[in-house]
Amino acid sequence: MPDRWTIAFDADDTLWHNERFFRSTQSRFVELLRDHAGEDHLRERLLAAERRNLGRYGFGVKGFVLSMIETAIEVSAARVPASAIGEIMEMGREMLAHPIELLPSVEPAVQALAGEARLMLVTKGDLLDQERKLAQSGLGEMFEAVEIVSDKTAPVYAAIFARHGVIPDRAVMVGNSLKSDVIPVLEAGGWGVHVPFETTWELEQAEAPLAHPRFRQLDSLAGLPAMVAQIGL
């Protein structure tokens, strides 16, 4: 059906918990390196490494681990012991094995919309990790298409829309990141729905486009079925 609505969902911190694992691992990293640098300096250098490495390693746990190792070498003047590097790698393995915990209202909202529109998952990060989380979530069968991308930009969304025959102004992207899930979709001609999470990674923060006619914001996914019905589903 050419005029069928498409509703796309982000994954991490939109459907299930994710940022909490990065935050707790970062705290463990700070404790591990406390003899080499203060907490504020460590967090600052780690964030700088993550920003610097996004173009090399992309988003996700593996890039985060490599940035932690790089930061450990940097702040210790290359004196960090091999045992500490081993602990950082173990932290990464634990992150890649954590169980999936769906956020409140996710399952009923997705189920309610599954029969009304074409559902897609559009997420970025490590391919194997995102596939694992989707499989464990129990939501996989509800999505007609899954796109795991290296980044979320307006051209990326435009390419996804074209690949799946999606009419942009009949497409809704739902996510917790204004920078990745909302603003580029609006630029690509779709609707952007922001569902804020309790914490947002510093590199994902942006100003809300409050004046844009296709921007919407919800407190939780519980209100999504009513909202998309209001805009014309």
Secondary structure by P-SEA (a helix, b strand, c coil): cccbbbbbbbccccccccaaaaaaaaaaaaaaacccccaaaaaaaaaaaaaaccccccccaaaaaaaaaaaaaaaacccccaaaaaaaaaaaaaaacbbbbbccaaaaaaaaaccccbbbbbbbccaaaaaaaaaacccccccccccccccccaaaaaaaaaaaccccccbbbbccccccccaaaaaacbbbbbbcccccccccbbbbccccccbbbbccccaaaaaaaaacc
